[in-house]
Amino acid sequence: MLHRHRELCERAVDPLEIAAGLEAHGVTDRTAARFRHRDVFSLAEELYARVPRDGTPHPQPEPLCVPRVRADWVLLTLLPGALGAAVVTGLRLTEGRPRLLVALGGLLAIGLAVRAALRRGPLAAEPGAPPWRTASGTRACTLWLLGYALLGDGLLQAVVAGGPDALPTGTADGPWPVATAPALALTLAAAPAAWCAHLLTAGARRRLAGSRGLEDFTAAARPLLLGAFALFLGALTALLALCGAVLHESAAYPQALTLGALLLLARLLTVHHHRHAPALTLGAAVAVEAAAPALLLAGRLPGCAFLATPVQNLVDAWGPAAVPALACGTAALTLLVHALRTLTQASAHAPTGAPE
């Protein structure tokens, strides 16, 4: 065992890092029992003690570092919501060309603010950047999903009615309605998303320090993950209700809640080095949302009416909201199941030696 995992044991800063690495390589408590140890944590302590380090005495393992709340990332997570509120106010006070300039400038500013918020604090990915294609594809899918939350339902409604006959005007009562209330709520939700991610990481680190077995940690981490997820959904629901009441628009609960859940789970998995599943599920949700208006438009071609039938029946039964709710809801449920298997493992929360 020591020979097979020597590199891991030599670079580890404490036994917990070895235990997490062994778990990532498929070593379980049953495997540790074959080496006369009660669990993987006990095996990791022996491996840590056995590895020579140039004749220097072994340093005593430091207490497991729990991430702290810092003012910089707290302020950065509030910035997207503040800019979103400013943009919505500007759209309400302007018309014509100035409104277009406010919308374009506001979208650019919000995008930069979100990028800054994702580079610091609990929503920032740990060292080890993903491949360029994967990262770019994930960003593009996220932008599409957010754009659909703003304009997608209005577009689908216009296509069903035989349009669209005009470009969006930035209002909820135009020929191409714009859903500003859910979009604003999602920008405001950056702050509760960061806090929920912080609570998950801090709680998992504390439970990791107090656990004496991988199964014990998983049993303790699962309700922690579900609690953080439920807390975020509760905060997003309150923000949707507030934005809908202030703007006198529909809160669009099904679309916004499923999209918010999908984006949070995708980010949590990305932060903890599980990037493949978020990329696939985000791409699948985008494909479903893009296919809906495309099939309706294709159904207008001679002899192709059958292409529009599934989407038409879905919209007739449940309204335009059914498309994003179904796409994002299915993707979010898939990621939740995946997160319950991966983010409840010790290897997902063990320190890597990088600074917090």
Buried (B, 14 or more C-beta within 10 A) or exposed (E): BEEEBEEBBEEBBBBBBBBBBBBBEEBBBEBBBEEEBEBBBBBBBBBBEEBEEEEEEEEEBEEBEBBEEBEEBBBBBBBBBBBBBBBBEBBBEBEEEEBBEBBEEBBEBBBEBBEBBBEBBBBBBEEEEBEEEBBEBBBEBBBBBBEBBBBBBBBBBBBBEEEBEEEBBBBBEBBBBBBBBBBBBBBBBBBBBBBBBBBBBBBBBBBBEEBEBBEBBBEBBBEBBBBBBEBBBEBBBBBBBBBBEEBEBBBBBBBBBBBBBBBBBBBBBBBBBBBEBBBBBBBBBBEBBBBBBBBBEBBEEEEEEEBBEBBBEBBEEEBBBBBBBBBBBBBBBBBBEBBBEBBBBBBBBBBBEEEE
